[in-house]
Amino acid sequence: MLPILDIRTYGVRISTVSHMKYIILLIGLCNLVLLSACAILPEPDPTIAYEDILFAVPPVIIKRDENYYLKYRMRVLDNLNFRKVIMAKKYHEKGYYYFIGPISNSEYGNTIERPLAFDGFIDYAKSDSIYWLDPDGNETKIRIIEEDG
């Protein structure tokens, strides 16, 4: 059993255990407030147009067996390249991918295969309705290629 500390706060004795319970409760409430705030924030809009992106391999949807993947590779220039953050959005029975801008991580030019199941886009791929979204609202259709598994 933990000892009772004689902390006089407004004339009330507080034990170490009950003090820790209040701290844990306060931390939990702060986390709940932060998570709620993140849930109501809007998704960021696209910041880079498709024609302005330097792709070594332009985005395509790869169908392998019953699985679908978004495949692309960025071109690496001689100077420092920063990785762009890819986002996914569902809107009017269509799936959209877009970049929101660079982050401070370097781009190494690796081929990316992102599972469409991660974004919930399987049904959109089956109906051939996945697009690249530009900041001005233009859509570029992403073609689907079937590969042998």
One Martini backbone bead per residue (centre of mass of N, CA, C, O) as a GRO file, in nm:
protein
  149
    1MET     BB    1   0.096   0.037   0.022
    2LEU     BB    2   0.062   0.357  -0.013
    3PRO     BB    3   0.146   0.641   0.105
    4ILE     BB    4   0.037   0.915   0.279
    5LEU     BB    5   0.028   1.234   0.191
    6ASP     BB    6   0.072   1.562   0.340
    7ILE     BB    7  -0.131   1.738   0.144
    8ARG     BB    8  -0.229   2.079   0.151
    9THR     BB    9  -0.546   2.127  -0.013
   10TYR     BB   10  -0.783   2.299   0.102
   11GLY     BB   11  -0.782   2.093   0.358
   12VAL     BB   12  -0.688   1.829   0.193
   13ARG     BB   13  -0.619   1.498   0.182
   14ILE     BB   14  -0.380   1.342  -0.045
   15SER     BB   15  -0.321   1.072  -0.208
   16THR     BB   16  -0.123   0.923  -0.435
   17VAL     BB   17  -0.344   0.761  -0.578
   18SER     BB   18  -0.559   0.986  -0.626
   19HIS     BB   19  -0.370   1.177  -0.774
   20MET     BB   20  -0.315   0.984  -1.017
   21LYS     BB   21  -0.607   0.959  -1.112
   22TYR     BB   22  -0.635   1.258  -1.196
   23ILE     BB   23  -0.407   1.263  -1.402
   24ILE     BB   24  -0.515   1.039  -1.587
   25LEU     BB   25  -0.786   1.174  -1.644
   26LEU     BB   26  -0.668   1.434  -1.768
   27ILE     BB   27  -0.518   1.298  -2.001
   28GLY     BB   28  -0.765   1.161  -2.126
   29LEU     BB   29  -0.923   1.424  -2.186
   30CYS     BB   30  -0.711   1.553  -2.370
   31ASN     BB   31  -0.712   1.330  -2.584
   32LEU     BB   32  -1.012   1.355  -2.657
   33VAL     BB   33  -0.999   1.646  -2.757
   34LEU     BB   34  -0.786   1.604  -2.979
   35LEU     BB   35  -0.938   1.386  -3.141
   36SER     BB   36  -1.188   1.558  -3.198
   37ALA     BB   37  -1.042   1.783  -3.352
   38CYS     BB   38  -0.926   1.600  -3.580
   39ALA     BB   39  -1.208   1.495  -3.688
   40ILE     BB   40  -1.313   1.803  -3.781
   41LEU     BB   41  -1.102   1.843  -3.970
   42PRO     BB   42  -1.016   1.916  -4.270
   43GLU     BB   43  -0.909   1.823  -4.554
   44PRO     BB   44  -0.668   1.867  -4.755
   45ASP     BB   45  -0.580   2.018  -5.036
   46PRO     BB   46  -0.463   2.039  -5.326
   47THR     BB   47  -0.122   2.166  -5.450
   48ILE     BB   48  -0.067   1.972  -5.707
   49ALA     BB   49  -0.039   1.928  -6.028
   50TYR     BB   50  -0.004   1.677  -6.245
   51GLU     BB   51   0.186   1.835  -6.459
   52ASP     BB   52   0.397   1.920  -6.207
   53ILE     BB   53   0.479   1.630  -6.178
   54LEU     BB   54   0.771   1.421  -6.131
   55PHE     BB   55   0.748   1.140  -6.310
   56ALA     BB   56   0.877   0.824  -6.388
   57VAL     BB   57   0.601   0.685  -6.295
   58PRO     BB   58   0.299   0.692  -6.357
   59PRO     BB   59  -0.004   0.654  -6.246
   60VAL     BB   60  -0.137   0.328  -6.159
   61ILE     BB   61  -0.349   0.051  -6.173
   62ILE     BB   62  -0.305  -0.258  -6.013
   63LYS     BB   63  -0.405  -0.588  -6.109
   64ARG     BB   64  -0.376  -0.855  -5.864
   65ASP     BB   65  -0.595  -1.051  -5.896
   66GLU     BB   66  -0.798  -0.904  -5.631
   67ASN     BB   67  -0.587  -0.677  -5.629
   68TYR     BB   68  -0.512  -0.327  -5.559
   69TYR     BB   69  -0.280  -0.072  -5.696
   70LEU     BB   70  -0.087   0.209  -5.645
   71LYS     BB   71   0.143   0.313  -5.902
   72TYR     BB   72   0.463   0.485  -5.847
   73ARG     BB   73   0.730   0.726  -5.955
   74MET     BB   74   0.970   0.941  -5.874
   75ARG     BB   75   1.168   1.187  -5.977
   76VAL     BB   76   1.520   1.237  -5.959
   77LEU     BB   77   1.721   1.489  -5.892
   78ASP     BB   78   2.016   1.643  -5.819
   79ASN     BB   79   1.872   1.779  -5.623
   80LEU     BB   80   1.680   1.830  -5.364
   81ASN     BB   81   1.423   1.603  -5.262
   82PHE     BB   82   1.086   1.604  -5.170
   83ARG     BB   83   0.841   1.451  -5.020
   84LYS     BB   84   0.513   1.366  -5.095
   85VAL     BB   85   0.186   1.386  -4.987
   86ILE     BB   86  -0.059   1.146  -4.995
   87MET     BB   87  -0.404   1.147  -5.084
   88ALA     BB   88  -0.749   1.052  -5.002
   89LYS     BB   89  -1.076   1.066  -5.177
   90LYS     BB   90  -1.430   1.073  -5.145
   91TYR     BB   91  -1.650   1.155  -5.435
   92HIS     BB   92  -1.910   1.092  -5.616
   93GLU     BB   93  -1.827   0.788  -5.682
   94LYS     BB   94  -1.517   0.865  -5.627
   95GLY     BB   95  -1.163   0.839  -5.654
   96TYR     BB   96  -0.893   1.026  -5.494
   97TYR     BB   97  -0.575   1.157  -5.579
   98TYR     BB   98  -0.318   1.352  -5.393
   99PHE     BB   99  -0.115   1.627  -5.330
  100ILE     BB  100  -0.005   1.849  -5.047
  101GLY     BB  101   0.310   1.823  -5.027
  102PRO     BB  102   0.600   1.877  -4.884
  103ILE     BB  103   0.850   1.726  -4.697
  104SER     BB  104   1.158   1.667  -4.517
  105ASN     BB  105   1.180   1.423  -4.679
  106SER     BB  106   1.337   1.227  -4.889
  107GLU     BB  107   1.359   1.147  -5.232
  108TYR     BB  108   1.447   0.819  -5.391
  109GLY     BB  109   1.269   0.674  -5.627
  110ASN     BB  110   1.064   0.476  -5.541
  111THR     BB  111   0.847   0.228  -5.575
  112ILE     BB  112   0.495   0.255  -5.542
  113GLU     BB  113   0.258   0.036  -5.355
  114ARG     BB  114  -0.074   0.106  -5.296
  115PRO     BB  115  -0.333  -0.008  -5.135
  116LEU     BB  116  -0.672   0.036  -5.193
  117ALA     BB  117  -0.781  -0.083  -4.926
  118PHE     BB  118  -0.667   0.142  -4.742
  119ASP     BB  119  -0.892   0.355  -4.888
  120GLY     BB  120  -1.157   0.210  -5.005
  121PHE     BB  121  -1.117   0.155  -5.355
  122ILE     BB  122  -1.222  -0.110  -5.486
  123ASP     BB  123  -1.496  -0.028  -5.613
  124TYR     BB  124  -1.373   0.197  -5.792
  125ALA     BB  125  -1.191   0.007  -5.957
  126LYS     BB  126  -1.420  -0.176  -6.071
  127SER     BB  127  -1.556   0.106  -6.201
  128ASP     BB  128  -1.339   0.302  -6.310
  129SER     BB  129  -1.316   0.557  -6.055
  130ILE     BB  130  -1.007   0.686  -6.072
  131TYR     BB  131  -0.835   0.989  -5.966
  132TRP     BB  132  -0.665   1.284  -6.029
  133LEU     BB  133  -0.627   1.575  -5.827
  134ASP     BB  134  -0.655   1.912  -5.862
  135PRO     BB  135  -0.671   2.232  -5.740
  136ASP     BB  136  -0.893   2.313  -5.981
  137GLY     BB  137  -1.058   2.013  -6.024
  138ASN     BB  138  -0.914   1.842  -6.203
  139GLU     BB  139  -0.926   1.532  -6.386
  140THR     BB  140  -0.725   1.226  -6.384
  141LYS     BB  141  -0.717   0.934  -6.514
  142ILE     BB  142  -0.658   0.611  -6.383
  143ARG     BB  143  -0.526   0.344  -6.502
  144ILE     BB  144  -0.576  -0.007  -6.569
  145ILE     BB  145  -0.366  -0.291  -6.485
  146GLU     BB  146  -0.306  -0.621  -6.564
  147GLU     BB  147  -0.162  -0.875  -6.360
  148ASP     BB  148   0.020  -1.138  -6.286
  149GLY     BB  149   0.048  -1.332  -5.985
   0.00000   0.00000   0.00000
